[in-house]
Amino acid sequence: MSPRKAAALPDGGSLRDHLIATAERVIAERGTVGLTVRAIAREASVADGVLYNHFADKEELLAHALTAHVRKVEQGLGALPEPGTGTVEANLEAYVAYGLAMHRAFLPAFTGFFSQPKVLARFAGLGGPGEDWRDRLAGYLRAERDLGRLPHAAKTEAAARIVVGFCHEVVISALFDERAPAEPAPEAVDDLVAVVLRGIAG
């Protein structure tokens, strides 16, 4: 059987980019459980072996596709508040809402790769400092501290971890337990913001 030709590419597009975009679309539409190179090749209209002309291995392709999926999700969520605008409380609530929406959108894609740690390791290695939501949250808090809207001694890295942990807990609980609420109660978010900004003693 002769190899099938690649699908038509946009002007200036490369076959490598086409393969990444195809794999990202498969992840978005079908998830990652049982995702195979053959399935991606069929969707991209190429022979199975073509993928290995552009990627060192399956893990590299999947890591790039997962990165593309995360970026596409983030682009659809809109802008985050800028330091020095509004109130810190309202801005932090916006970061929490963004984090919850983001994790709900792409965390299911990660579950299919839990048994493929090489893919997750490659994915982690593709992101640079300051690119993900957690880094932007920490950077926002540092900027507010520098502007004097947070105490000089504010532990911004620890605060960012608390917010990230909250979002993970809410989304993962709903993902694995159908009885868990998909959305946290408004007072739970209020309590989170209060703890982050004023400490556990309130």
Disulfide bonds with the S-S distance in Angstrom:
none
